[in-house]
Amino acid sequence: MFRPTASLATLLALVAAGCNAAGKAADRPAAQTAVAVSPVAAIEQPISRFIRTTGSLTAEDQAGVSAEVAGRVIGTPVERGTEVGANAELVIISPTETEAQLREAEANAAQIEARLGLAPTSTFNVDTVPEVQNAKASLNLAESEFARIQSLLEQRVVSQSEFDQRKAQLEAARQQFDAAKNAASQQYQSLLAARARVTLARKALADTSVRSPFAGVVAERTVSVGDYVTKGMRIATVVRVNPLRVRLTIPEQFVSAVVPGEKVAFEVDAYSGREFEGTIRYVSPALEANQRALTVEASVPNADGALKPGLFATARIEQPKKTPAVLVPAAAVQTSAGTSRVYLVSGDHVEERIVTTGQMLDHLVEITNGIKAGDKVATANVATLADGTKISQ
């Protein structure tokens, strides 16, 4: 049987000892590498606060335009979606009947004017009416005759019966003069009525052209050429889209912070990333009882027509007073699954802090809970950090 010599046994022992030492060295962890974090101290400063709310856009004005005269439609110059100016023609109704009514009314007025001796623009004076002037002349003659006969009666040249006859003629002439003046005044009132009918007839003729009450867009036209419309029948809808209104609901706690004249910034889903601005011009005098909220309306310029009534708006209104806030760089905040965290620098390592964020201010984020002003937070390599990570500053 082979027996190892002393030298071989010693060699084997040395090999075994070396392997054991190597195994123990492999079991020891490598030294941790320090991470550079560029620490920045949280600061406290006053910032503007915003009321965040939602609402919808509505048209500044919307009018259902109706026919004011009955008749057959002979023209429709606009279609749905047509942009129109104020007083633009929307629908044309046949003017044949209204033109005839106007000519009749004008003829009646002219007839009375001729009887009264008036021009269409002259002022009425009852003493210039021909019939009144004739009655006045007869009265003057009767007065002259009566004065003469009265003088002759005093001289006993004429009889009492002849004097009484002249006196009766004078009274009759005076009554005829008064009657002529009354008749002329009545005819003038008839003339006023006739002129009013002329005015109505002219309006009816003008109303055969149905026009837009303001500049806007035709949202609907309900009649076509050949349709017969009646008075009061709606024939088109016009909406004013510049400016628009944004109607917002303000929570009860912010009621005192909203006043007319304030600016409103808002966004709509249709134009992601684009911000629009309006000016509050109406604040409801009372809260909505079912919502405990205040309704406000802001006027929004819309010269390019990008905004449409009915769009949903997410708005913010700046509050008048600034309040203190703790701010850190946005790079210091890591948000995952709705949870925000920062890494607080503590000596040669970092500590994880769950925080509550507030408003964004340029490249800064407000921290409402979790740290205080003066605390240093990591701003570099944040994604590689964990609680207790060794750092180099």
C-alpha positions as CSV (number, residue, x, y, z in Angstrom):
1,M,0.0,0.0,0.0
2,F,1.2,3.5,-0.9
3,R,1.9,5.8,2.0
4,P,2.5,9.5,1.4
5,T,5.7,11.0,2.5
6,A,5.9,13.9,4.8
7,S,6.7,16.3,2.0
8,L,3.6,15.3,0.1
9,A,1.4,15.6,3.1
10,T,2.6,19.0,3.7
11,L,1.9,20.1,0.1
12,L,-1.6,18.7,0.3
13,A,-2.3,20.6,3.5
14,L,-1.1,23.8,2.0
15,V,-3.3,23.4,-1.1
16,A,-6.3,22.7,1.1
17,A,-5.6,25.8,3.2
18,G,-5.4,27.9,0.0
19,C,-8.7,26.7,-1.3
20,N,-10.4,27.4,2.0
21,A,-9.0,31.0,2.1
22,A,-10.2,31.6,-1.5
23,G,-13.7,30.5,-0.7
24,K,-13.9,32.8,2.3
25,A,-12.7,35.7,0.1
26,A,-15.3,35.1,-2.4
27,D,-18.0,35.1,0.2
28,R,-17.1,38.7,1.4
29,P,-19.2,41.5,-0.5
30,A,-17.3,44.1,-2.6
31,A,-17.0,47.6,-1.2
32,Q,-20.1,49.8,-2.3
33,T,-19.4,52.6,-4.8
34,A,-20.5,56.1,-3.7
35,V,-23.1,57.8,-6.0
36,A,-22.9,61.6,-6.9
37,V,-26.2,63.2,-6.1
38,S,-25.7,67.0,-6.4
39,P,-27.6,68.0,-3.2
40,V,-29.7,71.1,-3.3
41,A,-31.4,72.7,-0.2
42,A,-35.2,73.1,-0.3
43,I,-36.2,76.7,-0.2
44,E,-39.2,78.6,1.1
45,Q,-40.7,81.5,-0.9
46,P,-44.1,83.1,-1.6
47,I,-45.8,81.7,-4.7
48,S,-49.0,82.5,-6.6
49,R,-51.8,80.1,-5.9
50,F,-54.3,78.9,-8.5
51,I,-57.9,77.8,-8.2
52,R,-58.3,74.8,-10.5
53,T,-61.7,74.1,-11.9
54,T,-63.6,72.8,-15.0
55,G,-66.3,74.1,-17.2
56,S,-67.5,74.3,-20.8
57,L,-67.5,76.8,-23.6
58,T,-70.7,78.4,-24.8
59,A,-71.6,80.8,-27.5
60,E,-71.6,84.5,-26.7
61,D,-75.0,84.9,-28.3
62,Q,-77.4,82.5,-30.0
63,A,-80.5,83.7,-31.9
64,G,-83.3,81.8,-33.5
65,V,-84.2,84.0,-36.4
66,S,-87.9,83.9,-37.4
67,A,-89.9,85.3,-40.3
68,E,-91.8,88.5,-39.6
69,V,-94.0,88.2,-42.7
70,A,-95.7,85.3,-44.4
71,G,-94.8,84.3,-47.9
72,R,-93.0,81.9,-50.3
73,V,-89.3,81.5,-49.9
74,I,-87.5,82.5,-53.1
75,G,-83.9,82.6,-52.0
76,T,-81.5,81.0,-49.4
77,P,-78.1,82.8,-49.8
78,V,-76.5,80.9,-46.8
79,E,-75.9,77.3,-45.8
80,R,-75.2,75.7,-42.4
81,G,-71.8,76.7,-41.2
82,T,-71.6,79.9,-43.3
83,E,-69.9,82.9,-41.6
84,V,-72.1,85.9,-41.8
85,G,-71.8,89.6,-40.8
86,A,-74.3,91.7,-38.9
87,N,-77.4,92.3,-41.1
88,A,-76.4,89.7,-43.6
89,E,-79.2,88.2,-45.7
90,L,-80.2,84.7,-44.6
91,V,-83.5,84.0,-46.4
92,I,-85.5,85.9,-49.1
93,I,-89.3,85.8,-49.1
94,S,-91.4,86.8,-52.1
95,P,-92.1,90.6,-51.9
96,T,-95.0,90.7,-54.4
97,E,-97.8,91.0,-51.9
98,T,-96.0,93.4,-49.5
99,E,-95.0,95.7,-52.4
100,A,-98.7,96.0,-53.4
101,Q,-99.7,96.7,-49.8
102,L,-97.0,99.5,-49.7
103,R,-98.3,101.1,-52.9
104,E,-101.8,101.1,-51.6
105,A,-100.8,102.6,-48.3
106,E,-98.8,105.3,-50.0
107,A,-101.7,106.2,-52.3
108,N,-104.1,106.6,-49.4
109,A,-101.7,108.8,-47.6
110,A,-101.1,110.9,-50.7
111,Q,-104.9,111.4,-51.2
112,I,-105.3,112.8,-47.7
113,E,-102.2,115.0,-48.1
114,A,-103.7,116.5,-51.2
115,R,-107.0,117.2,-49.5
116,L,-105.2,119.0,-46.7
117,G,-102.8,120.8,-49.1
118,L,-99.8,119.2,-47.4
119,A,-96.5,118.1,-48.8
120,P,-95.1,114.8,-47.3
121,T,-92.5,116.8,-45.3
122,S,-94.5,119.9,-44.4
123,T,-95.9,120.8,-41.0
124,F,-99.6,120.7,-40.5
125,N,-101.3,124.1,-39.9
126,V,-105.1,124.0,-39.8
127,D,-105.4,127.6,-41.0
128,T,-103.7,126.7,-44.3
129,V,-106.2,124.0,-45.2
130,P,-108.2,125.1,-48.3
131,E,-111.6,124.2,-46.8
132,V,-110.8,126.1,-43.6
133,Q,-109.6,129.1,-45.7
134,N,-112.9,129.1,-47.6
135,A,-114.8,129.0,-44.4
136,K,-112.7,131.8,-42.9
137,A,-113.4,134.0,-46.0
138,S,-117.2,133.4,-45.6
139,L,-116.9,134.3,-41.9
140,N,-115.0,137.5,-42.7
141,L,-117.7,138.5,-45.2
142,A,-120.5,137.7,-42.8
143,E,-118.8,139.8,-40.1
144,S,-118.4,142.7,-42.5
145,E,-122.1,142.5,-43.6
146,F,-123.2,142.3,-40.0
147,A,-121.2,145.4,-39.0
148,R,-122.7,147.3,-41.9
149,I,-126.3,146.3,-41.2
150,Q,-125.8,147.0,-37.5
151,S,-124.8,150.6,-38.4
152,L,-127.8,151.0,-40.7
153,L,-130.1,149.7,-38.0
154,E,-128.9,152.3,-35.6
155,Q,-129.7,154.9,-38.3
156,R,-133.1,153.2,-38.7
157,V,-132.4,152.6,-42.4
158,V,-133.1,148.9,-42.3
159,S,-135.7,146.9,-40.5
160,Q,-135.1,144.7,-37.4
161,S,-136.0,141.6,-39.4
162,E,-133.2,142.3,-41.9
163,F,-130.8,142.8,-39.1
164,D,-131.8,139.5,-37.5
165,Q,-131.3,137.8,-40.8
166,R,-127.7,139.1,-41.1
167,K,-127.0,138.1,-37.5
168,A,-128.1,134.6,-38.2
169,Q,-125.9,134.5,-41.3
170,L,-122.9,135.6,-39.2
171,E,-123.6,132.8,-36.7
172,A,-123.9,130.2,-39.4
173,A,-120.6,131.3,-41.0
174,R,-118.9,131.1,-37.6
175,Q,-120.2,127.5,-37.1
176,Q,-119.1,126.6,-40.6
177,F,-115.6,127.9,-39.9
178,D,-115.4,125.9,-36.7
179,A,-116.7,122.8,-38.5
180,A,-114.1,123.2,-41.2
181,K,-111.3,123.4,-38.7
182,N,-112.6,120.3,-36.9
183,A,-112.9,118.4,-40.2
184,A,-109.3,119.4,-41.1
185,S,-108.0,118.2,-37.8
186,Q,-109.8,114.9,-38.2
187,Q,-108.4,114.5,-41.7
188,Y,-104.9,115.2,-40.3
189,Q,-105.4,112.4,-37.8
190,S,-106.4,110.1,-40.6
191,L,-103.3,111.2,-42.5
192,L,-101.2,110.2,-39.5
193,A,-102.8,106.7,-39.5
194,A,-102.2,106.4,-43.2
195,R,-98.6,107.3,-42.8
196,A,-98.3,104.7,-40.0
197,R,-99.7,102.1,-42.4
198,V,-97.1,103.2,-45.0
199,T,-94.4,102.7,-42.3
200,L,-95.7,99.2,-41.5
201,A,-95.9,98.4,-45.2
202,R,-92.3,99.4,-45.8
203,K,-91.2,97.4,-42.8
204,A,-93.1,94.4,-44.1
205,L,-91.4,94.8,-47.5
206,A,-88.0,95.0,-45.8
207,D,-88.8,92.0,-43.7
208,T,-89.1,89.8,-46.8
209,S,-85.3,89.8,-46.6
210,V,-84.6,88.0,-43.3
211,R,-81.2,89.1,-41.9
212,S,-78.8,88.1,-39.3
213,P,-79.0,90.1,-36.0
214,F,-75.2,90.0,-35.5
215,A,-72.0,88.6,-36.9
216,G,-71.6,84.9,-36.4
217,V,-72.0,81.5,-37.9
218,V,-75.2,80.0,-39.3
219,A,-75.8,76.9,-37.1
220,E,-79.0,75.9,-38.8
221,R,-81.3,76.8,-41.7
222,T,-84.7,75.1,-41.6
223,V,-86.3,76.2,-44.9
224,S,-85.6,75.9,-48.6
225,V,-86.6,77.6,-51.7
226,G,-90.3,77.0,-52.3
227,D,-91.3,76.6,-48.7
228,Y,-94.2,78.7,-47.4
229,V,-93.4,80.4,-44.1
230,T,-95.7,82.0,-41.7
231,K,-95.1,85.0,-39.4
232,G,-93.1,83.9,-36.3
233,M,-91.8,80.7,-38.0
234,R,-88.1,80.0,-37.1
235,I,-86.1,79.7,-40.3
236,A,-82.4,79.9,-39.1
237,T,-80.2,79.9,-36.0
238,V,-77.1,82.2,-35.8
239,V,-74.5,81.9,-33.1
240,R,-71.8,84.4,-32.2
241,V,-68.4,82.6,-31.8
242,N,-66.1,85.6,-31.2
243,P,-65.9,86.1,-28.4
244,L,-67.0,82.9,-26.6
245,R,-67.9,82.4,-23.0
246,V,-66.3,79.8,-20.7
247,R,-68.7,78.9,-17.9
248,L,-66.9,77.6,-14.7
249,T,-67.9,76.2,-11.3
250,I,-65.9,77.6,-8.4
251,P,-65.8,75.6,-5.1
252,E,-67.3,77.4,-2.1
253,Q,-64.1,78.0,-0.3
254,F,-62.7,80.1,-3.1
255,V,-65.7,82.4,-3.5
256,S,-64.0,85.4,-2.0
257,A,-61.0,85.1,-4.3
258,V,-63.0,85.5,-7.6
259,V,-64.0,88.9,-8.8
260,P,-64.8,90.4,-12.3
261,G,-61.8,91.4,-14.3
262,E,-59.5,88.6,-13.2
263,K,-57.8,86.5,-15.9
264,V,-58.6,82.8,-16.5
265,A,-56.2,80.5,-18.2
266,F,-57.6,77.2,-19.6
267,E,-56.9,74.3,-21.9
268,V,-59.1,72.1,-24.0
269,D,-58.5,68.5,-25.1
270,A,-58.8,69.4,-28.7
271,Y,-55.6,71.5,-28.6
272,S,-53.3,69.7,-26.3
273,G,-50.5,71.9,-24.9
274,R,-52.1,75.1,-26.1
275,E,-53.3,77.6,-23.4
276,F,-56.1,80.0,-23.9
277,E,-57.0,83.1,-21.8
278,G,-60.2,84.8,-20.9
279,T,-61.4,87.6,-18.5
280,I,-64.0,87.0,-15.8
281,R,-67.0,89.4,-16.5
282,Y,-69.8,87.7,-14.5
283,V,-69.9,86.3,-11.0
284,S,-73.1,84.7,-9.9
285,P,-74.7,86.5,-6.9
286,A,-75.6,83.2,-5.3
287,L,-74.2,79.7,-5.0
288,E,-75.8,76.6,-6.6
289,A,-77.5,75.0,-3.6
290,N,-77.1,71.4,-4.9
291,Q,-73.4,71.8,-5.5
292,R,-72.3,74.4,-2.9
293,A,-70.4,76.1,-5.8
294,L,-70.3,79.5,-7.5
295,T,-70.9,79.9,-11.2
296,V,-68.6,82.4,-13.1
297,E,-68.4,83.3,-16.8
298,A,-65.3,84.6,-18.6
299,S,-65.2,86.2,-22.0
300,V,-62.7,84.4,-24.4
301,P,-61.4,86.0,-27.6
302,N,-61.8,83.6,-30.5
303,A,-60.6,85.5,-33.6
304,D,-59.3,82.4,-35.4
305,G,-62.4,80.4,-34.7
306,A,-60.3,77.5,-33.1
307,L,-62.6,77.2,-30.1
308,K,-66.1,75.8,-30.5
309,P,-69.1,76.0,-28.2
310,G,-69.5,72.8,-26.1
311,L,-65.7,72.1,-25.6
312,F,-64.8,71.0,-22.1
313,A,-62.3,73.3,-20.4
314,T,-59.8,72.8,-17.6
315,A,-59.1,76.2,-16.1
316,R,-57.0,77.9,-13.4
317,I,-57.6,81.2,-11.8
318,E,-54.7,83.0,-10.0
319,Q,-55.5,84.0,-6.5
320,P,-54.8,87.6,-5.5
321,K,-52.4,86.8,-2.6
322,K,-49.2,84.9,-2.7
323,T,-48.5,82.4,0.2
324,P,-45.3,80.7,1.3
325,A,-44.3,77.3,-0.2
326,V,-41.4,74.8,0.2
327,L,-39.8,74.3,-3.2
328,V,-37.3,71.7,-4.6
329,P,-36.0,71.2,-8.1
330,A,-38.3,69.0,-10.2
331,A,-35.4,66.7,-10.8
332,A,-35.4,65.8,-7.1
333,V,-38.9,64.3,-7.2
334,Q,-39.5,60.8,-8.5
335,T,-43.1,59.7,-8.9
336,S,-44.2,56.1,-9.4
337,A,-47.7,54.6,-9.3
338,G,-49.0,57.9,-7.9
339,T,-46.5,58.1,-5.1
340,S,-43.9,60.9,-5.0
341,R,-40.6,60.5,-3.2
342,V,-37.4,62.5,-2.6
343,Y,-34.0,61.4,-1.2
344,L,-32.8,63.4,1.7
345,V,-29.1,63.8,2.1
346,S,-28.0,62.7,5.6
347,G,-24.2,62.5,6.0
348,D,-22.7,60.0,3.6
349,H,-26.0,58.4,2.6
350,V,-29.5,59.3,1.6
351,E,-32.9,58.7,3.3
352,E,-36.0,58.1,1.2
353,R,-38.9,60.4,2.0
354,I,-42.5,60.0,0.7
355,V,-43.8,63.5,0.0
356,T,-46.9,65.3,-1.2
357,T,-46.5,67.6,-4.1
358,G,-48.3,70.9,-4.9
359,Q,-48.0,73.4,-7.7
360,M,-45.3,73.5,-10.4
361,L,-43.3,76.7,-10.6
362,D,-41.0,76.6,-13.7
363,H,-38.4,74.0,-12.9
364,L,-39.4,73.8,-9.2
365,V,-42.0,71.7,-7.4
366,E,-43.9,72.6,-4.2
367,I,-43.6,70.0,-1.4
368,T,-46.6,70.3,0.9
369,N,-45.7,67.5,3.2
370,G,-42.6,65.4,3.9
371,I,-39.7,67.9,4.1
372,K,-39.0,71.4,5.4
373,A,-37.1,74.4,4.1
374,G,-33.3,73.8,4.4
375,D,-33.4,70.1,4.0
376,K,-31.0,68.9,1.3
377,V,-32.3,66.6,-1.4
378,A,-30.6,64.7,-4.2
379,T,-31.0,66.0,-7.7
380,A,-28.7,63.8,-9.7
381,N,-28.9,60.0,-10.3
382,V,-32.1,59.9,-8.4
383,A,-33.4,56.9,-10.4
384,T,-30.5,54.8,-9.1
385,L,-30.9,55.7,-5.4
386,A,-32.5,53.7,-2.6
387,D,-32.9,54.3,1.1
388,G,-29.4,54.1,2.6
389,T,-27.4,54.5,-0.6
390,K,-23.8,55.8,0.0
391,I,-23.2,59.1,-1.8
392,S,-20.5,61.5,-2.7
393,Q,-21.4,65.2,-2.7
